[in-house]
Amino acid sequence: MAERKEGKTNPKKNKAQETAKQELMHVSREELSTVLYSPMGLSFEKAFSRQIYLEEVYVAGCGHVKRIKKYVKALNVGDRLQLIREPKNVYDELAILVKDAKGHKLGYVPRRNNAPYARLLDAGKVMYAILDDINWLPDDDDEDEEMVFAPWQLLKIAIYMED
C-alpha cells in the first residue's frame, strides 16, 4: 500500500484554488443578489432575470387626470413607469393603473389590451412600462407657446415583464 505524503502541498495549486474560491464568492455577491437603486426605490434583482418586451400602447384616460400636464412635463422618454392592478375599479375589473416614479397617476393600460397583463400581475409577475413617446402639439393660439395634447395619444409606453 502506498504511503500518503503528509505536510507537503503544492503552493501553486493551493493559490489557484484560493483564487477560484474568491472569484466565485465575488460573483455570488455581485451578480446573484445585487441591490440596485432605481427611481422606484430599492429593488432586488434576480440572478439571470431578463426583461421581456410585450407590447406598445397609448395610455388611456390621460384627459381625466387632474394636473396631467404638470406630471407629463416632468417626464422624459425612457422613464420607467409603474403598472399597478386596480381590481376594484368600478369601470374595469381588470384595470391596470400607470403611475410615474413619484406615484402620480398618469392613466391606464387600455381596456382592450389589459386582460393578459392583469392576469400576469395577479399571478405575481413583475411588470413595468418604459415611456416611449410624449405627443405634445404646439398651440398656435397661445402666445406663451403652451403645449396642448390629444389625451388619447399623449403617452406611448412599452410594456415589459421581468422573468
C-alpha positions, 0 to 999 in steps of 0.5 A: 500500500502506498504511503500518503505524503503528509505536510507537503502541498503544492503552493501553486495549486493551493493559490489557484484554488484560493483564487477560484474560491474568491472569484466565485464568492465575488460573483455570488455577491455581485451578480446573484443578489445585487441591490440596485437603486432605481427611481422606484426605490430599492429593488432586488434583482434576480440572478439571470432575470431578463426583461421581456418586451410585450407590447406598445400602447397609448395610455388611456384616460390621460384627459381625466387626470387632474394636473396631467400636464404638470406630471407629463412635463416632468417626464422624459422618454425612457422613464420607467413607469409603474403598472399597478392592478386596480381590481376594484375599479368600478369601470374595469375589473381588470384595470391596470393603473400607470403611475410615474416614479413619484406615484402620480397617476398618469392613466391606464393600460387600455381596456382592450389590451389589459386582460393578459397583463392583469392576469400576469400581475395577479399571478405575481409577475413583475411588470413595468412600462418604459415611456416611449413617446410624449405627443405634445402639439404646439398651440398656435393660439397661445402666445406663451407657446403652451403645449396642448395634447390629444389625451388619447395619444399623449403617452406611448409606453412599452410594456415589459415583464421581468422573468 
